Amino acid sequence: MNNETVKKMGDMRLYGMQTAFKAFVEQPPSVSFTNDEMAQYLVQSEWDDRKHRSLQRNIKTAKFRYVADVNGIDFSEKRELDKNQIDRLFTCEFIKKAQDVFITGSTGTGKSYLASAIGHQACLLGFKVFYTNTAKLMSALKMAKADGSHLRELNKIEKQDLLILDDFGIQAFDASARALLMDIVEDRHGKHSTIIASQVPVRNWYDVIGEQTIADAILDRLVHQSVRVELKGESLRKNRKEQTDKTN
């Protein structure tokens, strides 16, 4: 093996190519490669490795609450979920159209899981995603505002292909939080998608946001062409606990 070549591949951060070259030299394939085929093999290996590392980086950066995917979604009859609608959301076409998605339902019905699963699928398709608890985000932005770094943070949020605001409405918005929410919504409107997961019905969001004029401005931008998913049924967390107690 040409160790100098392998080292140079590592120095140039061609890790996929480096791994493929070492594997080729250590265990040559039964069929010989032409020069073109060898070049294609090495380039494809590097491409695949970079795509994989990019995906893992995007998933880590997204900070999902759950490791979730479509296979973990409960489509039982009592949930009254429209599977066709969910399947459409998992194509992530709504992101390409810059549509927003509202996921509502009682505590424990799987809102956060569904939002995380859609977000994970978006990462797999190459979109940049950021998941956050709404109250924690507002608190962090208020602290950033104190040292002047909030504009940089708002800029990061604006650039996300998909923003997931979970537990929206758990805490009412004060004047500072309203202004920050307005900034986020205005920056992203018509350009990027936002998923809002909330146990508060959409009709009550005016009360949660407060201050009629700002609430009107925010919801006018969010509600336009939005997709709504309402989760029904008993708490999944409660059901899982009862099943665990029975087995114990």
C-alpha positions in Angstrom: 0.0 0.0 0.0 1.2 3.5 -0.8 1.1 4.9 2.7 2.1 8.4 1.5 -1.0 8.5 -0.8 -3.2 7.4 2.0 -1.8 10.0 4.3 -2.3 12.8 1.7 -5.9 11.7 1.3 -6.3 12.2 5.1 -4.5 15.5 5.1 -6.9 16.7 2.4 -9.9 15.4 4.4 -10.8 12.9 1.7 -11.9 10.4 4.3 -14.3 8.5 2.2 -11.8 8.1 -0.6 -9.1 7.2 1.9 -11.2 4.4 3.4 -12.2 3.1 0.0 -8.6 3.1 -1.3 -7.4 1.2 1.8 -10.2 -1.4 1.5 -9.4 -1.8 -2.2 -5.7 -2.4 -1.6 -6.2 -4.7 1.4 -8.9 -6.8 -0.3 -8.8 -6.3 -4.1 -12.1 -7.1 -5.8 -12.4 -10.3 -7.9 -13.0 -8.2 -11.0 -10.3 -5.7 -12.1 -11.2 -2.0 -12.5 -10.3 0.2 -15.5 -8.8 3.5 -14.7 -12.2 5.2 -15.2 -13.9 2.7 -13.0 -11.3 3.1 -10.3 -11.7 6.9 -10.4 -15.5 6.6 -10.3 -15.3 4.2 -7.3 -13.1 6.5 -5.3 -15.1 9.7 -6.1 -18.4 7.9 -5.4 -17.0 6.7 -2.0 -16.0 10.2 -1.1 -19.4 11.6 -2.2 -21.3 9.0 -0.1 -19.1 9.6 2.9 -19.6 13.4 2.7 -23.4 13.0 2.3 -23.5 10.7 5.4 -21.4 13.0 7.5 -23.5 16.0 6.4 -26.7 14.1 7.4 -25.4 13.2 10.8 -24.2 16.7 11.4 -27.7 18.1 10.4 -29.5 15.7 12.7 -27.2 16.6 15.6 -27.6 20.3 14.9 -31.4 20.0 14.7 -31.5 18.9 18.4 -34.6 16.8 18.1 -36.4 15.9 21.3 -37.0 12.3 20.1 -35.3 9.8 17.8 -38.4 9.5 15.7 -39.5 8.3 12.3 -42.8 7.4 10.5 -42.6 3.8 11.6 -43.2 4.9 15.2 -46.5 6.8 14.5 -49.7 5.3 15.9 -52.3 5.1 13.1 -54.9 3.2 15.1 -58.5 4.1 14.4 -59.1 5.9 17.7 -56.4 8.4 16.7 -58.4 9.5 13.6 -55.2 10.4 11.8 -55.4 11.0 8.0 -52.6 8.7 6.8 -52.6 10.2 3.4 -52.0 13.7 4.9 -49.2 12.3 7.1 -47.6 10.6 4.1 -47.8 13.9 2.2 -46.0 15.7 5.0 -43.2 13.1 5.0 -42.5 13.9 1.3 -41.6 17.4 2.7 -43.2 19.1 -0.3 -44.6 21.6 2.2 -41.0 22.8 2.9 -40.4 23.4 -0.8 -43.7 25.5 -0.8 -42.7 27.3 2.4 -46.0 26.2 4.0 -46.4 26.1 7.8 -47.8 23.1 9.7 -49.8 23.2 13.0 -49.9 20.0 15.1 -52.4 20.3 17.9 -53.8 17.9 20.5 -54.1 17.1 24.2 -51.1 16.3 26.4 -49.3 13.1 25.5 -51.0 12.5 22.1 -47.7 12.4 20.2 -47.3 16.0 18.9 -43.6 16.3 19.7 -42.9 12.8 18.3 -44.7 13.5 15.0 -42.9 16.9 14.7 -39.6 15.3 15.4 -40.3 12.5 12.9 -41.1 15.0 10.1 -38.0 16.9 11.0 -35.9 13.8 10.9 -37.3 13.0 7.4 -36.5 16.5 6.3 -32.9 16.0 7.4 -32.7 12.8 5.4 -33.8 14.8 2.3 -31.1 17.4 2.8 -33.1 20.2 4.5 -31.6 22.2 7.4 -33.8 21.8 10.5 -33.9 23.2 14.0 -36.1 21.9 16.8 -36.7 23.9 20.0 -39.1 24.3 22.9 -40.8 27.6 22.3 -40.5 29.0 25.9 -36.8 28.0 26.1 -36.1 29.7 22.7 -37.7 32.9 23.8 -35.8 32.8 27.1 -32.5 32.2 25.3 -33.2 35.1 22.8 -34.0 37.5 25.6 -30.7 36.7 27.2 -28.9 37.1 23.9 -30.6 40.5 23.5 -29.0 41.7 26.6 -25.5 41.3 25.1 -26.5 42.2 21.6 -26.1 38.7 20.1 -29.8 38.1 19.4 -29.6 39.4 15.9 -27.0 36.7 15.0 -29.3 34.0 16.6 -32.3 35.3 14.7 -30.3 35.2 11.5 -29.5 31.5 12.2 -33.2 30.8 12.8 -34.2 32.6 9.6 -31.9 30.4 7.5 -33.4 27.1 8.7 -35.4 25.3 6.0 -37.7 24.0 8.7 -38.1 25.4 12.2 -40.0 23.3 14.8 -41.5 25.3 17.7 -42.7 22.7 20.2 -44.9 23.3 23.3 -46.2 26.5 21.8 -48.5 28.3 24.2 -47.4 26.5 27.4 -46.4 30.0 28.6 -48.1 33.1 27.5 -46.0 35.6 25.6 -44.9 38.8 27.3 -44.1 42.0 25.3 -40.5 40.9 24.6 -41.4 37.4 23.6 -44.1 38.8 21.3 -41.6 41.0 19.5 -39.2 38.2 19.1 -41.9 35.9 17.7 -42.9 38.6 15.3 -39.3 38.9 14.1 -39.0 35.2 13.6 -42.3 34.9 11.7 -41.7 37.9 9.6 -38.2 36.8 8.6 -39.3 33.4 7.6 -42.7 34.2 6.0 -43.0 33.0 2.4 -39.4 31.7 2.4 -39.2 28.8 4.9 -41.5 26.5 6.8 -42.4 26.3 10.5 -44.0 23.5 12.4 -45.8 24.5 15.5 -46.8 21.8 18.0 -49.2 22.9 20.7 -51.8 21.5 23.1 -53.6 24.9 22.8 -56.2 25.0 19.9 -55.3 27.4 17.1 -58.4 29.5 17.9 -56.9 30.3 21.3 -53.5 31.3 20.1 -54.6 35.0 20.1 -55.0 34.8 23.9 -51.6 33.1 24.2 -49.8 35.7 22.1 -51.7 38.6 23.6 -51.9 42.2 22.3 -54.4 42.0 19.5 -52.6 44.0 16.8 -49.4 41.9 17.1 -51.3 38.7 17.4 -53.2 39.5 14.2 -50.0 40.2 12.3 -48.3 37.0 13.5 -51.2 34.7 12.9 -52.1 36.3 9.6 -48.7 35.2 8.3 -48.7 31.8 10.0 -52.3 30.7 9.2 -52.1 31.6 5.5 -51.9 28.3 3.5 -51.0 26.3 6.7 -51.5 22.5 7.0 -53.3 21.4 10.2 -53.0 18.1 12.0 -55.1 17.4 15.1 -54.1 14.4 17.2 -56.8 12.7 19.2 -57.1 9.8 21.5 -55.8 9.1 25.0 -52.3 10.0 26.2 -49.7 7.7 24.6 -47.4 8.2 27.6 -50.2 7.1 30.0 -50.9 4.0 27.9 -47.3 3.1 27.8 -47.0 3.5 31.6 -50.1 1.3 32.1 -48.7 -1.4 29.9 -45.4 -1.3 31.7 -47.1 -1.6 35.1 -49.0 -4.6 33.8 -45.9 -6.4 32.6 -44.2 -5.7 36.0 
